[in-house]
Amino acid sequence: ERPIETLQKACRETAHKRQFINVGSAVVHWFKSDLRLHDSRALYAAYQFAKEHQIPLIGLYIVSPEDWTAHLTSPARVDFTLRTLKRLQQDLGELDIPLHMETQEKRRAIPKRVVELCQKWGAKSLYANIEYEVDELRREAKLVRLCADNDVSFTPSHDTCVVTPGALASQQGKQYSVYTPWYRSWLAFLKENPDYLEISEEPGSNPGNARQQFKGLFDCKLPDPPNTHTLSDEDQKRFEGLYPAGEHEALQRLENFLEEKGKEYEELRSMLSGESTSVLSPYLACGALSARTAVAAAKKINKGHIDRYDPGYMTWISELAWRDFYKHVLVNWPFICMNKCFKPEHTNIEWEYDKDQFQAWCDGKTGFPIVDAAMRQLRHCAWMHNRTRMVVSSFLTKDLMLDWRRGERYFMENLIDGDFASNHGGWGFGSSTGVDPQPYFRIFNPLRQSERFDPEGEYIRHWLPELRDVSGKAIHEPYARGAAAIAQKNGYPRPIVDHAESRDRALGRFKKAIQ
Ligand code: FAD
């Protein structure tokens, strides 16, 4: 049974009990990766319930240090989440809605604690948006039953995807594992069901007198990050400048991007210098921005269409669709959560585990300027351009033949926008081991990628100070194009592998595995 089915079953089997639960004296919305007021299905449902019964609405955020361990979340993402929570607490406070935040040592203790809190506050109704990772779905299923047994009604809502996972199937009734037919079906579904792009209203002032009844909840402290996940002052300041927190910032960025860059997106999105993409991924990942709002805004500026007129807006919508696609894949084939390849034959690929080469890749010292610039960008910004995410994932898995799981994990440990489904999907694509992968024989040539997407070498010079004085085309390949003296003087390494030889090795290993 897939975890989504376990949840559906739990909801079905407890329906009769939930029917008889009374209103209670408060209602709770449990915030997870939906840290916003605008366009949240569950939050608005909770608010409506509170309004209908004139009882106070309480916000809850509960986290375990286990959620924040290295391979699940980066320190930059933890810091961003905390800053977002702070903004959320202020915004809710202006509506007289308290936000109770707390830390639970063990993840598995969270459902019990949520029920305890509901009981403490006299709340009989709990609302939350569903997260689609395996552990989270199982937890939700457990919570539905636990709540029903304790006289609390828990309503989980689909919200994080534009189209609900499971809603799209082929004519034979099968779930899609290839993006293009899935995307056609996604577009058709949204055209037939325009209400899926309707934005939920924001809650208004708290209907009950929470300031009086729940006074103590209004100045709740932010949870402490685990010791492993605190940032230096310098890093914190830099991330604050790069990614100011909160939904107001996210909505402003969305508007600016669509007005200033949306039209040129199709043409310019792969160019590495010039900030041609939205950099909204950190906000989408922590839920300060809803994907539905983003698609609806692009549709609006594109004269009300999602599948014609301006190629810029259409392409941007199709990129947001990739986010939905990977979440649908996760729900349909949850075993990918266990570090598994999508196709069994890919399990046979022989990977390398060379520590020095892995470290050179992490440090941006492989001697391939485009790869190194990207890895330094990741370290400095906790973010990387999509084009270079593809380049560095292909380089790690095809040129170095290192196990894709190491790269996937390193990304999660470092990205501010780390999202399991998109990251796993991206690594599956880059390493040709995932669902709908890049065919294994199409191996990115780092030099060609560099010449094509950073023709003047501006991106490379920006991130690699060692090569700033290299002029012209030598920037793409300093040792082979007459800039060896500068590179050597500044300590920039020679290429750690030969691309042509590595390519042959990768082709051989893939062929052997799938024969
Ligand atoms: P824009 O180009 O402005 O696109 C808008 C939004 O569409 C993005 O914010 C994102 O939510 C979504 N999107 C765009 N491209 C993709 C894609 N290929 N897959 C899924 N969603 C997409 N994205 C993450 O959000 N978190 C990750 O952990 C992540 N890991 C990745 C790992 C690899 C190896 C690869 C190849 C891609 C990964 N991506 C990930 C997808 C993509 O690179 C980022 O979403 C994108 O670079 C974010 O920049 P942006 O907000 O400027 O995107």
Boltz pocket constraint, residues with backbone or C-beta under 6 A from the ligand:
constraints:
  - pocket:
      binder: B
      contacts: [[A, 269], [A, 277], [A, 278], [A, 279], [A, 280], [A, 281], [A, 282], [A, 284], [A, 285], [A, 316], [A, 319], [A, 320], [A, 321], [A, 322], [A, 323], [A, 326], [A, 384], [A, 385], [A, 386], [A, 387], [A, 389], [A, 390], [A, 393], [A, 411], [A, 415], [A, 417], [A, 418], [A, 419], [A, 420], [A, 422], [A, 423], [A, 424], [A, 425], [A, 426], [A, 427], [A, 429], [A, 430]]
      max_distance: 6.0
